[in-house]
Amino acid sequence: MVSSKLKLDDVMDLVVNAIESIKISGTPAELYEPIDYILSLGGKRLRPALVCLSCDMFGGDLPSSLHAAKGIEVFHNFSLVHDDIMDNAYLRRGKMTIHEKWNNNVAILSGDAMLIKAYDFVLQGNYQNLNQILTIFNRAAIEVCEGQQLDMNYETQAEVSVGEYINMIKLKTSVLLGAALKIGALIGEASDENAELVYDFGVNMGVGFQLMDDYLDAFGDPEKFGKKVGGDIISNKKTFLFIKALELDKDGVVDSWLSKEIFDEVEKVEAIKGVYINTGVDQLCIAEMNKYYDTALLKLDQITVDNSSKKALRDFSEYIRKRVR
């Protein structure tokens, strides 16, 4: 057994090195080169880190957890490739998206291959409880698809409530973080109760993480954020900020921009951001984000391992929480 008190930086370094070591090659080159391309773009590596941090917290074999961690990260990147096609996104992590660099057909097929490779990595772990791990993986995978479909539905749906939106981002974003943690817990032979608590920790942290992404899409630094700032505003995406602005904007500024089919993108972004600030929606978003992070930490507190073993996960939560500051 590896010590369950490793520092966050040590685990992150191990995870980053493991992901960077992934080389998926073959012919035809057009199928495999895009996979290496998107994996080489970096990213926060949050999800694979959660697999390893959870396994380590419960005293599991950290090197063994790297197989599942790779599977989770490749699956996540598969979902991004297909999401970028559906969103017609030009940038991912500050670089051209696969469908822009190649074309839509290449991006679809490369994404499909990544999904298959994700399962290959999990299988390489040869885990004793593989059926249980794959059940969690499969449930998260289908829920991610459900969340993406809801996200697309909401683009044309006239009214979306905050509750509907939170449910959508739980499916699209949060459940994969929860699944990563629960899979790591199972590899570490955690009790069923502890495995469920760490899953809940991840889901709540994931909602906070997505709310922060919503905020950064409007107010972030594009160089640090890695995506075009204001993209959600331009596409009328029903984020927490947008939904609350529609509710609180008494001057009808948001409604007036919704009806425009031809507009200056910079002007629209600045106008809507002005509504966010004037109505206090920007601060409401940060408060909502903090609520979910606080709930996540309460779940972490309930896990029955010593506090020193929880430190790396607690530090991880604070690390991603502070991206907004």
Secondary structure, DSSP 8 states (H G I E B T S, - for coil): ---TT--HHHHHHHHHHHHHT-----SSHHHHHHHHHHHTT----HHHHHHHHHHHHTT--HHHHHHHHHHHHHHHHHHHHHHHHHHT--EETTEE-HHHHS-HHHHHHHHHHHHHHHHHHHHHT--TTHHHHHHHHHHHHHHHHHHHHHHHHHHH-S---HHHHHHHHIIIIIHHHHHHHHHHHHHTT--HHHHHHHHHHHHHHHHHHHHHHHHHHHHS-HHHH-S-TTHHHHTT---HHHHHHHHH-TT-HHHHHHT-SS--HHHHHHHHHHHHHHTTHHHHHHHHHHHHHHHHHHHHHHSSS-HHHHHHHHHHHHHHHGGG-
